Amino acid sequence: MALITGAASGIGRAAALRLAADGLRTSCFDLDAAGVAETVDAVVGAGGEALAIEGSVTDEVAAKNAVAATIDHFGSLDVLVNVAGIGHYSHADTETLEAWNRTIEVNLTGMFLMCRSACRNSWSAVAPS
Ligand SMILES: NC(=O)c1ccc[n+]([C@@H]2O[C@H](COP(=O)([O-])OP(=O)(O)OC[C@H]3O[C@@H](n4cnc5c(N)ncnc54)[C@H](O)[C@@H]3O)[C@@H](O)[C@H]2O)c1
């Protein structure tokens, strides 16, 4: 079973379709509820099985709940794909601290929260022997 963040569009949607084609059941997690529903429809339309989960990777509780919902629905979590992200081009002399912090929050802290939640719930898969 796979959990894909940023699954409402772009790389995340493509990953969901590809993993489903490879036989994985997928949880599709994104801020964009309409987009993630479209991804789930596309996966199901292609013969796969998918679950839509709306939320932000920057929200500690939402990250935890996304992992829990995946395990509740599919029985396990084997693959986490961290695609949710934001980006823009700017120059250091004009970039605002607010925009910088938001980028770090989504792209870095969000990935940390998702990895931590997945490890805590599937620890046997990553614990050193
Ligand atoms: N497409 C490229 O060629 C490319 C190249 C280099 C880096 N990237 C980066 O890879 C990431 C994905 O690229 P993409 O082209 O699929 O972008 P995209 O904008 O199509 O998809 C990003 C997805 O992440 C979701 N998202 C944003 N913030 C979120 C949050 N806090 N919680 C949950 N979901 C959130 C968005 O709703 C969107 O569905 C982006 O960070 C992008 O900057 C893309």
The ligand as an SDF file (V2000), in Angstrom:
LIG
                    3D

 44 48  0  0  0  0  0  0  0  0999 V2000
    7.4280   19.4130  -12.2710 N   0  0  0  0  0  0  0  0  0  0  0  0
    8.7390   19.6350  -12.2800 C   0  0  0  0  0  0  0  0  0  0  0  0
    9.4200   19.5900  -13.3230 O   0  0  0  0  0  0  0  0  0  0  0  0
    9.4770   19.9160  -10.9890 C   0  0  0  0  0  0  0  0  0  0  0  0
   10.8460   20.0690  -11.0100 C   0  0  0  0  0  0  0  0  0  0  0  0
   11.5270   20.2970   -9.8150 C   0  0  0  0  0  0  0  0  0  0  0  0
   10.8310   20.3660   -8.6320 C   0  0  0  0  0  0  0  0  0  0  0  0
    9.4880   20.2340   -8.6510 N   0  0  0  0  0  0  0  0  0  0  0  0
    8.8000   20.3210   -7.3790 C   0  0  0  0  0  0  0  0  0  0  0  0
    8.1870   19.0630   -7.0940 O   0  0  0  0  0  0  0  0  0  0  0  0
    6.9570   19.3060   -6.4090 C   0  0  0  0  0  0  0  0  0  0  0  0
    5.7950   18.6770   -7.2060 C   0  0  0  0  0  0  0  0  0  0  0  0
    5.8200   19.1910   -8.5300 O   0  0  0  0  0  0  0  0  0  0  0  0
    4.5180   19.1960   -9.4260 P   0  0  0  0  0  0  0  0  0  0  0  0
    4.9350   19.6390  -10.7720 O   0  0  0  0  0  0  0  0  0  0  0  0
    3.8060   17.8990   -9.2820 O   0  0  0  0  0  0  0  0  0  0  0  0
    3.7110   20.3860   -8.7190 O   0  0  0  0  0  0  0  0  0  0  0  0
    2.1280   20.6330   -8.5890 P   0  0  0  0  0  0  0  0  0  0  0  0
    1.9920   22.0420   -8.1490 O   0  0  0  0  0  0  0  0  0  0  0  0
    1.4170   20.1490   -9.7950 O   0  0  0  0  0  0  0  0  0  0  0  0
    1.7170   19.6480   -7.3980 O   0  0  0  0  0  0  0  0  0  0  0  0
    2.0200   19.9190   -6.0640 C   0  0  0  0  0  0  0  0  0  0  0  0
    0.8580   19.3930   -5.2370 C   0  0  0  0  0  0  0  0  0  0  0  0
    1.2010   19.5780   -3.8600 O   0  0  0  0  0  0  0  0  0  0  0  0
    0.0170   19.9950   -3.2030 C   0  0  0  0  0  0  0  0  0  0  0  0
    0.3810   20.6920   -1.9850 N   0  0  0  0  0  0  0  0  0  0  0  0
    0.9770   21.8960   -1.8410 C   0  0  0  0  0  0  0  0  0  0  0  0
    1.1250   22.2130   -0.5580 N   0  0  0  0  0  0  0  0  0  0  0  0
    0.6020   21.1800    0.1430 C   0  0  0  0  0  0  0  0  0  0  0  0
    0.4560   20.9070    1.5240 C   0  0  0  0  0  0  0  0  0  0  0  0
    0.8640   21.7910    2.4650 N   0  0  0  0  0  0  0  0  0  0  0  0
   -0.1010   19.7340    1.9040 N   0  0  0  0  0  0  0  0  0  0  0  0
   -0.5370   18.8350    0.9820 C   0  0  0  0  0  0  0  0  0  0  0  0
   -0.4350   19.0480   -0.3480 N   0  0  0  0  0  0  0  0  0  0  0  0
    0.1270   20.2060   -0.7560 C   0  0  0  0  0  0  0  0  0  0  0  0
   -0.6840   20.9090   -4.1990 C   0  0  0  0  0  0  0  0  0  0  0  0
   -2.0610   21.0740   -3.8670 O   0  0  0  0  0  0  0  0  0  0  0  0
   -0.4560   20.1510   -5.4930 C   0  0  0  0  0  0  0  0  0  0  0  0
   -1.5060   19.2330   -5.7520 O   0  0  0  0  0  0  0  0  0  0  0  0
    6.8170   20.8210   -6.2760 C   0  0  0  0  0  0  0  0  0  0  0  0
    7.3620   21.2090   -5.0260 O   0  0  0  0  0  0  0  0  0  0  0  0
    7.6950   21.3430   -7.3850 C   0  0  0  0  0  0  0  0  0  0  0  0
    8.1890   22.6350   -7.0870 O   0  0  0  0  0  0  0  0  0  0  0  0
    8.7930   19.9990   -9.7850 C   0  0  0  0  0  0  0  0  0  0  0  0
  1  2  1  0
  2  3  2  0
  2  4  1  0
  4  5  1  0
  4 44  2  0
  5  6  2  0
  6  7  1  0
  7  8  2  0
  8  9  1  0
  8 44  1  0
  9 10  1  0
  9 42  1  0
 10 11  1  0
 11 12  1  0
 11 40  1  0
 12 13  1  0
 13 14  1  0
 14 15  2  0
 14 16  1  0
 14 17  1  0
 17 18  1  0
 18 19  2  0
 18 20  1  0
 18 21  1  0
 21 22  1  0
 22 23  1  0
 23 24  1  0
 23 38  1  0
 24 25  1  0
 25 26  1  0
 25 36  1  0
 26 27  1  0
 26 35  1  0
 27 28  2  0
 28 29  1  0
 29 30  1  0
 29 35  2  0
 30 31  1  0
 30 32  2  0
 32 33  1  0
 33 34  2  0
 34 35  1  0
 36 37  1  0
 36 38  1  0
 38 39  1  0
 40 41  1  0
 40 42  1  0
 42 43  1  0
M  CHG  2   8   1  16  -1
M  END
$$$$
